[in-house]
C-alpha cells in the first residue's frame, strides 16, 4: 500500500515537473514520512478511542511533536517497527502512567533522568538525515533542553493533574527515541553525522 502511494504520487509530480534523481529521493523520503505519520496516527487514535483516552493522546502527540522537531530521534525503516514503537510510546506508557497517577516527587525524578538523557543524546540523527552542521546540532540541543525544562516546570505547576502525567510521558517518549539503545534495538546506526567525510 505504501509503495503504491509513493509511486503514484511521484509519478503524478513527475508529470508536472522535471526532477533530478536526488530530488526524487528527497521527495520519496518526505512522502514516506507523511504516509507513515498519517497511517500510524490513525491507528493510534482509533486504539486510544477504544481505550477511552483519545483527548489525552491528542495532547500527548502535540506535546511530543513540539520537542521532537528539535530533538530529532529514531525513525523506523519498516512501518511495522514504527507502529510497535509508537504504540509503546503513545499508548502503553501513557495508559499505565495515567492509571498509576504517580506522585510529583516521582514525576520530577523521571523528568530529571529524561533531561539528562536529552543532554547526552539529543539531537539524534538518522542514517537518511545526518545532522552534519555542528552549530545546528548545538542549537537543537539547547532548544530541546529548554523545552524539556519548560515541560518539567509545567509538571510542577499542574502537580497531579493528567496534564502533568502527559508531560512526563512526553519526556519519556523523547528520551526513548533519541537513545542509542533504541537505534541498536532496531538495527540502525547512531551519530550518523560522524560517518560523513
N, C-alpha and C positions, 0 to 999 in steps of 0.2 A: 504494500500500500504506500509506504513512504517513498520507495523508488519511483513508483508511478507518478506520485505527486511531484517529486523533484524533476523527473524527466519532462512531464507535461509543462510545468512552469518554466523551465529553462528553454524548452523548445518554443514556447509562446514568446518569451523575451527575445530569443534569437531572431524571430520573425520580424520584430520591430527595430532591432538594433544589431550592431556588429560588436562582438566582444572577443577579447583575446582569451587564450587558454587560462591565463592567470585570473582574469576577471570572472571567467566561468567557474573556476574553483572557488573563488570568494563568494560568488552568488550561491553556489551549491551549498557551501558551508553555512551561510546565513539562512537560506531556506530550510536546511535541515534542522537548524536550531529553532526556527519558528515552528516547523511541523512538530518536532518533539515537545516543545513547550506547550503548544496548544493541546495535543493529544494527551500528554501527561497530566496537564491541568484539568482537563475534562474528567479523566478517570479519578483523580484525587478529589475533585469536587463532588462527584457522584458518590464516592465512598463516604466522604465527610457528611453529605446529606443523609445517607443511610444510617450513619452513626450519630446523627443529630447534633453535629457541631460544625456546620457549614460556615456560620458567621466567624467563628474563631479561626478557621483555616484560611479564610479570605484575608483576615487581618494579619495572620502569620505570614502568608505569602507576600503581602505588601511590605511588611517589615523586612523580610528576608531579601527581597529584590532590591531594596534600597542599599543595604550593606553589601550585597553580592555584586552590585555594579562596580564597586571599588575593590573588593577583596578577591574577585575572580574565583577560581577554585575548580575542582574536578568537573569535567564534562564526560559523561559516559559515551563510549563509541557505539554501544548497542542500546537500542531503545529499551530492551528488557532490563539491562543494568540500570539505566536511568530511572525506570519505573520502580525498581526494587529500592534504590537509594532514596527516591522521592517519597515512597510510601513509608519508609523508615523515618525519614527526617520530618515529614509534614503530616503524617497520620499517627504512627505508632508513638513516637516520642511525645508529641503534644497531648495525645489521648491519655497516656499514662500520667503525664505531668498535671493535667487538669484534674484527673481523678485523685492524685496524691495530695494536691494542694500543699506543696512544700512551704516551709517557713521562710521568712525574709532572710534569716541568717544562712540557711542552706542555699537559697537563691543567690545570695551575694557571693558565697564561696564558689558556686558554679560559674557565675559571671566572671569572677576573678581568674579562674582557671581558663575560661574561654578567651579572656583578654590576653592572657599570657600566650596562649596558642596562636592568637591572631598576631601578636607582636612578633613571634618567632616565624610563623609560616605565611602570613598574608603579605602581599598578594600572591596567589598561586596560579601560575600559568598552565597552559595545556600544550601538548605537542603541536596542535594545529595553530595555536595562538601564543607563541612565546613572548614574554614581556622583555623585549630587548633593551629598551631605554631605561637606564638606571634611575634617572631623575623621576620618570613617571612611576617606577616601582616604589620609590620613596614617598612620593606624593600619595599614591594609592594606599600605602601602608598607614600613613598619618591619618588620612581621611577615614579609613577603616577603623582605626583605633578611636578616633573622635566619635564616630557613630556608635561604636561599641560602648564607649564611656557614657554617651548620652542615653543609650538603652539601659545601661546599669543604673544611672541616676533615675530613670523613669521607673525601674523596678522598685527603687526605694520610695518614690512618690506614690505609686499605685499600691504598694505593700502587698496585701493578699488578694487583690483583685485578679480576675482572669487575665487582664492585660499584662500584669506583671509576669504571670506564668508564660504567656506567649512571647514576651520579650526574652525571657531566659531560653525558651525553646529556639528562638531565632538565633541567639548567640551560639547555642549548641550546634544547630544545623550549619552555621557558618564555619565554626571550628572544625566540624567534620569534613566539609568539602575542601578546606584548604590544607588539611592534614596529609602529610606524605603517606601515612598508613592507608588512607582511602585509595590513593593512587596505586599503591602496592597491591592492595586487595583486588583491585580491578585490572591489574597488569599494565598500568600506564607509567610513563616516566614523569619525574618531578623536576622542577627547576630547569625547564627546557631552554630557557634563555642562555644557560651556561654551555649548551651544546652548539651554539651558533658561533661561527668564526667571525 
